[in-house]
Amino acid sequence: MSERRRAVRGAAGVRPLWLTLAPVIFLGLWSGGYVVAKIGIEYAPPLTLLALRYAFVVLLMAVLFVILRPPLPKTRADWGHLAVVGLLIQAVYFGFSYLAFRDGVASGTVALIMSLQPILVAIVAPIWTDEHVGWRRWIGLGMGLAGTVIVIVARSVIAVPSPAGLAFCAAALAGMTIATLWEKRFGLSHHPVTASLIGFVAGFAVILPVALWLEDPVVQWTWSFAGALGYLVIGNSLIAISLLLAMIRAGEVSRVSALLFLVPPLAALMAWPVLGEVMPPLAWAGMALAGAGVLIATRAR
């Protein structure tokens, strides 16, 4: 066991409570982000919504930074690694995902394509992080992917997306995959406020000029939009991403990534009461299959 994982488990060798609850909290917040983002885009262009989201996150993190005065990275390399992860997640992953929405790709299709990330991570992880991926985990990953496909197909008829939309999805998938591997290999135990602030500043610095270039930043300020923006700022940006990076640092990278298999079925479940997207019976079977696959993949050693 690495020194980092020993430190997380503590002297008694027991996982802390926050690390036990982190997957459940992360999955709920991250899955809900698909539904809430779909609501937010009804009132603002996608990249403009992202720019507003990051602006508020940077403001909140800056206030926390002034109050807490956490230590800053000690080397240029540390600064660079934090900025790279933030850029890949905030600008590449979210930016291209939202551009795919703009080009007519359904949210279920985007979620389905993003669920391929654990497969890519599992393939690259042995080379990138010297982490062994056993056959049981491959079985779990396959079951998770199959269950995810069943849920998405059963929930709605997936329209053929445009070539540009597919390209945006592929770019978003690559961004999250590289960010996960980069954080696992180069991530250090920086203070979460410091790490989040640097990452979101990097993402905001890219998204804002692109949004001003590509979009007419007209926003309909309603209570629904304010609620959606608040969820994306607090739930998706601050809490969920902090938990994701913490879990990556504490555990094996392919095991953490396997949790993302549950995002599409959970997003579909949340969209049922919120957006009126009914879950057919076959989708429940797919959700069960995906859950079993994630359980196998996350517990296999």
N, C-alpha and C positions, 0 to 999 in steps of 0.2 A: 504494500500500500504506500502511495506517495506521501511526502511530508504534508502536502496541502490537504489531502483527504484525512490524514491523521488529525490535523488541526481542526477540521470541520467536525469530526466525530467526537473529539474531546478526549480527555484523559481516561474516561471510563469506557471508551469505545462505543458509546451510545449516540445514535443520530439525534441531533437537536430537534425540538418540536417543529420549529419553523421549516426545517428541511423536509420533514415528514408531510407537512401540510402544503408545501410549496407547489407540488404538481397539481393538486386539486384547485388551488386558487388560480394558478397560472392558466390552466385549461379553461376555467370558467371565464376569466377576463379576456383571454386571447380569442376564444370562440365568439364571445359576445361582440368583439370588435368588428367582425364581418357584418353583423346585423346593424350595429350602430353606425358604422361607416356608410352603409347603404342608405340609412336615414339622413345622415349628414350631407351626402352628395345631392340630395334633393333640394338643398338650400344654398349650396356653394359649389363651384367647380372643384374637382378632386384635388389638384395640387394646391389650390388656394386653401382648401380645408386642411391639408397637411401643413402648409406654412403657418396658418393660424394655430394649429395644434402645437407645433414645435415652438412658436413664439411664446405661448403661455407656459409650456414646459420649461423653457430656458429661464423665463422670468421667475417661476417658482423655485427652480433649482438654484438660481442666483441668490435669492433671498435666503434659502437654507444654507448656502455656502457662506454667506456673510455671517449668519448666526452661529453656525457650527465650526467654521474655520477648519475644515478638514485638510489634511496634508495633500500637497500637490505631487504629481509624478516627479521623480528625481532625475530622470534622464530624458533626452530627446526621443529615445526609442520608446519609452513608456508613453509619452505624449502621443507619439505616432500610432502605437498599437491601439490606444483608446479611440483615437480619431478614426482609424481605419474601420474598426468594428462599428462605431456609430454611423459612419458614412455608408457602410454596406447595409446596415439594418434600416436606418431612417431614410436615406436617399434612394438606395438601389431597391431594396425589398419593398418598402411601402410606396415609394415613388412609382416604380414600374407596375406594381399591383393596381394602384389607383388609375394609372394611365390605361391599363387593361380594362378597367371598369368603364372608362370614358369611351373606349373603342368598342364597347358593346359586349365584352366578355362577361358572362353571368358570374355572380359571386360564387355559386357552387362550382363552376368550372375552374375559377381561380383557386378555390380551396382545394379542389381535387389535384390540380397540378402542383400546388405547394406541398401536398402530402407526399410527393415523391422525394422530398428532401431527406428523410431518414435513409432511404435506399442509397442516395448519392453519398451521404455521410458515411454509411456503413462500408461502402466501396472504397472511399478515399481514406477513412480513418486509419486502417493498418499502415498505410504509407506515411500519412501526415503526423500521426500521434503515437505510432508504435502500439496501438491498441488492437488486441485480438478480438475478432467478431466470430463467435462460434455458430455452429449449424442451427442450434435451437433458436438463436436470435434471428437468423435468416428466416426460419419458419414463421416466427412471430411477425417479422416485418412483412412477409408475403401475405399472411392472414390479415394484417392491418390494412394493407393496400387494397386487398380484395374486398374487405368489408366497407372501406371508404368508397370504392367505386359503386358498390351496390346501393349505398345510401344516397349518393349524389344522383345516380341514374334513376332510382326509384322515386326520388322526391320531385324531380322535374325533368322535362325533356331538354337535354342539353343542346342548344343551338350551335351550329358550326361557327366558331369565332373567326374574325378576320385574321389574315396573316400577321398584320401589325400587332393585333391583340395577343396572338400566340407568342410572338417575339417578346413582347413586354412581359408575359408570364414567365417565359424562359429566363429572361434577365433577372426578374424578381427571385425566381428559384435559385439561380446561381448566386445572387447576392446573399440570401439567407444561409445557403450551404457554406459559402466561403467564410461568412461571419462566424458561424458556429465553430468551424475548424480553426479559424484564426484565434478566436477567444480561448479555445481549449489549449492551443499550443503556446500562445504568447501572453494570455491574460494573467495578470497578477492580482493580488488581493488589495486593490485600491479601494479607498473609501467609496461607497456607492454614490454619494452626492458628487464627488469629484468625477467618477467615471461617467455618470449619467450626464452631467453638465457638459463635459468635453464631447461626448458622443452626440448629444442633441444639437450643440452649437455647430458641429461639423455637418450634420444633416440639414439644419436650417440654412446654413450658408450656401448649400447647393440647391435646395428646394425653392427658396424664395426667388432668386433670379429666374429660375426655370418657369415658375408659376407666372411671374410677371411677363415673361416672354411668350408663353404659349396660351395664356388664358386671360379673359376679362374678369378681373377679381371682384365680381359683384356678389355680395352675400345678403341673403334674406335673414335678417336677425329676428328669429322667433324663439319662443320658449323651447320648442322641439329641437331647434338647431343648437341652442345654448346647452340643453341637456346632453345632446349627442357629443358636442365638443367637450363638455366637462368629463364625460365618460372616457373619451379618447385620450384626454390629457392625463387624468388621474389613473384610471383603470388600465388602459392599454399602454400608455407611454411610461408612466412612473412605476407602477407596481408590477405589471406583467413582465416588462422587459428587464427590470431589476431582478425579478425572480428567475427569469430564464438564464441570465448571465451567472447568477449565483449557483444555479443547479449545474450549469456547464462546468463551473470551476470545481464543484464538489463531487461530481460523478463522472462516469464514462460518457464520452460525447455521443456515441451512437445510441446509448440507452436513453439519454435525455432527449435526443431528437426523435426517438420512437414515440414519445408522448404526443408529438404533433399529428400522429395518425388519428387521434380522437377529435381534432379540431373540426374537420368537416361534419361528422355526424352530430357533434354537440352544437355547432352553428346551425345545422338544419333543425335540431330540436328547439333551439331558442327562437328561430325564425317562425316557428309554427304559431305561437300566441302573439308575437309582436308584429309580424308581417303577414300573417294569415297563410303561410306556406305549409300546407298539410303534409304530415309524415305518413305515407302509405305503409301498410303492414310489412311489405318486403324491406322497407328502410329500417324497421326495427330489427329485423334479422341481420341486416348488414351492420348495424350499430353493435349488436352483440358479437358478431364475428370480429369487427375491428377492436372492440374492447378486449376480447380474448387474445388477439394477436399482440396488442400492446402489453398485456400482462405477461405473456411469454417472453416478449422481446426485452422488457425492462427487468425481468427477474432472471433471465438466462445469464450464466457466467461462463 
